Amino acid sequence: MRVICPIKTLGHHAVAVYDVGQLFGYSMRWLNSLSARLFALGAALLLLALTSIGVTLWITHQLDGGAAAVNEAGRLRMQAWRLTSMWQ
């Protein structure tokens, strides 16, 4: 991919043409083959899957104490119900 940039040197106008691959030190010609495109797609999907797994594990870790609190509240409610039903 080529980028055209206007430049001004010593009062003269000129145009410089840069190859983006040369600007960043690599060539993007490797994306022309089907196997390279499939590899890039697979790597992107793998990164997405690993990110999703990481976020899921983090959320699960954050909510870990919530289930215990709900269970304790249910246990206390059941005990209160049993106590009141014994006195009636």
N, C-alpha and C positions, 0 to 999 in steps of 0.2 A: 504494500500500500504506500503510495507516494503522497507527500504533503507539500504544498506549494506555499512558501512564506515570502512576503515582500520584505526586502531589506533596503536600507539606505546607507550608502557609504560615500563619504566625501562629496555630498551634494548630488550624487547620481542615484537614480532609482534602478533597482535590479530585482530579479526574482530568483530565489534559491529553491531548489527541489531536493527534498530529503526523503530518503527511504526510512519508514518508521522502524523497520527491523534493524537497520544500521544505527539509528539513533539510540535504541535500547540495547544494542550489542547482540542481537540474535535475529535470525531470519524466520519469517512466518511461513516459509515454503513447506515446512513439515506438515502443515494442516491440509495440504492438498491431497494427501493419500487417504483412502477410506479407512485403513487400519488405524491411522493416527487420529482421525476424527472419532472413530469408535472408542479408542482408548481414552481420549479426552472426555467423551460423554460418560464412559464408565467411571472414570476418576471423579467427575463432578457428581454423579449419582452416589458413589461411595462416600464422598465428603458430606453430601446431604444426609445420607443415612446415618453416618457416625455422629453428625451434629444433632439429628433428631434423637438418637439414643442417649446422647449426653444430656440434652435438655430434659428428656423424660426421667432419667436417673436423678437429675438435680431437683426436679419438681417432686418426685417421690420422696427424696430425702427431706425436703422442706416440709412435706405434709405427714411425715412419719409419726409425730406425736398427736396429730389430730384424731386418728382412729382410736388410739388408746383413751383419749379424753371422751370421745363419744361412747365407747364401751363402758367407761367408768360412770358416766351420767346415766346410762341405761341400767346399770347394776344398782345404783343408788335409787333410781326411780322404782325399780322392782322391789327393793327392800322396803321402801316407804309404803308401797302398795300392800305388801305382806303384813307390815306392822298395823296398818289401818284396818285391814280385813280381819286380823286377829281380834281386835277390840270391838268389833261390831257384833 
